[in-house]
Structure formats: C-alpha cells, structure tokens
Amino acid sequence: MRIVSSRFHHDPDERLHEDPGTSVMLKKMTSKPTTSKTNRRAGSVHTSRTIMVDNLQAVLTYTTNGILNSEELKKAVVDDNLLGKKTERTRLRSWRYLNSTYRLDDPDLAVSGFLKLWEQFPEAQNQLALLRAFPGDPLLQLSAGWMGTLPIGQNVGWPELAEFLKKEGVKYSEKTMGSIARNLLSSWAQVGWLSGKVAKKRLQVTWHPAAITSLLFQEYRQGARGLGLYESKTAKALGLAPEQLDTLASEAGRLGMLNYHRLDDVLEITFPKLVEAP
C-alpha cells in the first residue's frame, strides 16, 4: 500500500488535553447495558479528545477493498504526518487515540464488515464511526443515555452534561469534567446528533441502512439470529427500538446490503456480502 501525505491544518482536538493526575470512577456503570469491566479499565478518549471522525476518514482513505495494514497507517500518521500535526509527540498521540478508539490494529476489523461498508457508503461513515467506537468508550455510552432524554430542537450546553456525568458517578476535577463534556458534545455533533459549533441543538437522527447493517452483523457474529438480532445492547443504548431496527433492516435488504426475509415473527437475516469480506 502506498502512502501519500495529505495534511489537515484545522485540528480542534489539538487544543484539548487531559489534566495530569486525574482519574475516573464510574461507580454506577455496572447498571449500564453496554459497559464491561474491561471498558472501565480502558477509559475513554473523551478525557482528551473527541471521536475524531475527520481524522478517521483521512486515515481510512488508505484502505483498498476492505484491506487495511495498521503498520502502514501508523507510519502514515506518525512518520509521514498524514494529519498535519505540529510535533512528533502529537502525531504519536493522535495515532494512539485513533487506534484505541477504533481498534485499527485489531485483526477483527478485517472480518467485521466495517471497512467494506465504510468504503461503499461514505454518507454513513459518521454513524459507522459511532458504532465502532461506542462499545469501548464508557463516557460515550453514559452520555448516550443523557442525549436520549433531550427533545428534538432543544439547546444543549456542556454544563448540563457535566452535571449528569457527576450524578452517574464520574469523578474528575472540575476543569477536566468540563473538557470531557465539551468533547462529548463535539463527538455527538460529528456523528449527526447535534448541530452547531459552539451553541448546539439536538437533532433528529436518521439512521442509514448501512450503519444498521453493521450493527446487526456484529450481533450475528456473536450468535444472535432471528428477532434476537434486534436485542443489541448498543441499539438499546442508542434508542433504537426493535420496530425501527426491523424497518431499517428491511430497507437494507431492499438495497442489497443484507438478505431479509420475514413472515410474522419468523425472521431470517443473513449477510452474504459481509461474510465474504476480506
């Protein structure tokens, strides 16, 4: 794979840094359906950065037919300065954050169908990024519960989110909590749940069938079949009801992303194109 440098000069994440010596206690996270002990130990990119969808889009430009070489991607970011960072230290940090958020060096990525859907449906990339990052980020998971309570069109401010996180047991310094809340709001804006750069407003989310295909395929790979595919913990956390998932799965079937057959409560969904994904 040949790496060609492509620099990004606007980088809002470069201003955001974690307070040294802070720690997080997510004491209520055991009640959250998508959070595990592993996730709590792994932490969240949002203590320092956002979900970085634009950086992920730049990095994944260097995939071909769903094939990714993580070592070459790391070289592009760190050595060739693909993302246009000012120092080697920030380039290395950027790679580490991207890799920890999206698991770019995980062999599972090649067989998850993510890359194939990413390449074929660029209009769904922000939602695909959310679904890839969501299971491993406990702060993103927590904030999804808060986002789901906001009426469409409501103005959204970071102090309210920071207060919600405190009530859920997140413990950081005041300064870091404010940074986390702002980072989370930026991430939700990047994936289409909020509008506005500074003053943000809750938007109606229109899910792309390719994103739902990816979501259901991950459940399928874990052994779910039939209506059990609609019991995804991630789907529940993101407010996707079984009826909505069924409508979107049917549309995905019509578009050829998956095979969909349903008769009353008998549902069969298969993923021949993704199962064959390299």
N, C-alpha and C positions, 0 to 999 in steps of 0.2 A: 504494500500500500504506500503510495507516495504522499507525503505531507507537504502541503502548500500553505505558507503562512497567510493568515487573514486576521487582521488586528481589529480589536474592538476598543474604542477610546472612551466611550461612556460606560463607566462601571460604578453604579451606585453602591454595590456591595463592598467596594474597597474602602469605604468610609466607616464600615461597621466592624467593631472589634469587641471581643468578649472582655469583660472585666476580669483581671487576674485574680485567682484565689476564690472565685465563686463556685458554688455547687448547686445542684438541683435535687430536691426531694419530691418525688411525685407520689405522695403517700396514698392518694386516692386512685391511682391509676389501675389498681387491680380490678376495679369495677368497670374499667373501660374495655369494650369488647375486642379492640384491635391491638392492645398493648400487652407485651410479654416482659418477663424479667430481663431477657436479652436486650429488648429495645430500651428499657430503662437504663441499663448499663451503657448502652451505646450512645445515649444522649441525643441531642438534636442539633442540626446545622443552624437552627434559628437563634442560638445564643450568639452567633457571629455573622451569619449571612442569611440570605433569603433562599428560596428554592432554585434560583439561578437558571430559569428556563432558557434565557437567551444564550447563556454560556453552554448549556447542554446542546442547544441547537447548533451552535458553532462547532462543538466537538464532534457531534454525531454526523456532521457533514462528511466525515472521513470514514464512512461505512459503505460497503458495497454489497448489495443483495443480501442484507441482513448479517453480513460478516463483520466482526469487529476485532481489532487487535489492540488490547488495552495497553500494551507496552508502547506501541506506536502512538497511541493517543496521549499517553503520558509524556512522551518525547515531544509531541507537538505543543503541548501546553507548557511544559517546563523548559525545554531546550529551545524550541522554535518560537516560543511566546505567542502562540495562537490567539490568546485572549487579550494581548496587549497590556500586560501588567508591567509595573514600573521596575520591580526588582525580582531577583531570583526567588527570594523568600516568599513574596506574594504569589509568584507563579506556582511554587510548590504547594502553598496553602490552598490555592484555587483548585489544583488537581486533587488534593486530599479531600476537600469539601465535596467536590463533584463526585468523586469515587465513593465516598462514604454515603452520600445521599442516594445515588443511583446505582451503586454496586457495579461499576463498569468493568471491574476485573473478575466478576463472578461468572464462572462457566455457565450458570443457569441462564444468563442473559441471551445466549445464543439460541436456546431452545424455548424461550418463554414466549416467542412471537412478538415481543416488544419492538425489536428492530425492524421487522418486516412491516408491521403496522405503522411505525414511525415514518418509514420511507414512503409508503404508499398513500398515507393520509396526513399530509403536513398540516391540514387545518385542524387535526385532532391532537397535535403534538403537545399543547399545553395540558390537556386532560390526561394524555398518556404519561406525561411527566409527573403529574399529581399522583396518579395511581402507582407509579413506580416508587415514588418517594414516601408515600403515605404509610405503608406498614412499618417502616423503620424509624419513624420520627414521632416520638410521643407528644411533643409540643404541638405539632401539626394536627395530630389526632385529637388532642384536647380542644384545640381551637375550632375544630370542625363542629363539635357539639355546640359551641357558642354561635358560630356562623349560622347553624341551622335554626336558631331561635330568632334571627333577625328578619323582620318583614322586608319584602322586596321594596326597594326605594329608600330605605332608612339610611340616614347618615351614620357613618361608622368612625369611631375615634379610638386611638390606641389606649387611652387611659381606661376605657371600659373593658377592653380585652385584658389589659394587665390586671385589673381588679378581679376579673373572672378567673384568671390563672392562679392568682393568690388564693382564692376561695377553693380552688381544686387541689391545693397543696403544693404548688410550685413555689420554691423558695430560692430567690436570688436577691441581690442588692437592688435597691430602687432604680439605680441607673441601668443595670443590666435588664431588669424586668421591662423597663420602658423600651430598650433596644429590641428585646425579644418580641414585644407586642408590635412594634413598628415593622420588624422583619416579617412577622407572620402576616400582617395586613398586606405588605408588599407581595408576599407569595400568593395570597388569595387573589390579589389583583392580577398577577401574572397568569393565573390559571382560569381567569374569567368570572370569578365570583364577586369581584368588586370593581368599581370604576373610579377614576381619578388618581392623580399622582400624589397629592397632599390630602385634600379633603376627599374622603372615599364614601361611596354609596353602594349598598347591597344590590346586586343584580340578580335577575332570573337566570338560572343556569340551564342551558340547552345542551344536553349530553349528545356527543357524537357517537354513532353506532360503532365506530372503530374502537373507541375507548371502552364501550360496554363489551365488545368482543374480547378485548384484552382482559377485562375484569373477570368475565365468565370463564375464559380459558384458564386463568390461574386457578379458579375453583375446580375446573375439570381435571387439571393436572394433579390436584390434591385428592381426587377420587370422587368428587361430587357428580351426581348425574340427575337427570330429570329436573323436577321442581327444586331439588336440593341446590342446584346451581344458583338459585335466587336467594339463598340464605347466607350470602357472603357477609362476613363481619365488616369488611371495608365498605360494602354497599350500604349496610345499615348505618354505619358511622357517617356516611356522606349523604344520608337521607334518601337513598334510592329504594323505593318500595318494590316488592315483587311484581306488582301490576305494571309499574313503569319499566322495570327490567324486561318484562315479557314483551311489552310494546317495542322497546328498543332492540331486543333480540330478534323479533320478527322482522324489523326493518333491516337489521344487519344481515339476516338471511336473504331478504329480497335483493340486497346489494351484493350478495355473494361472499360476504366475509366469513360466514359460517353456514352450516346446514341446520335449518329449523323445521321441526315437524311437531304439531300439537293437535291432540284430539281430546277435548275436555281436560281432565287432569293428567293425561298421559303426554309427557313432553320428552322429545328427543332433540338434543342439540349436540352436534359434532363439529370438529374444527379441522377438516382435512387439509386446508391450505396452511394452517399454522403448525399442525403436527409434522408436516413435511419441511417446516422452516429449518434452514441450516443453523 
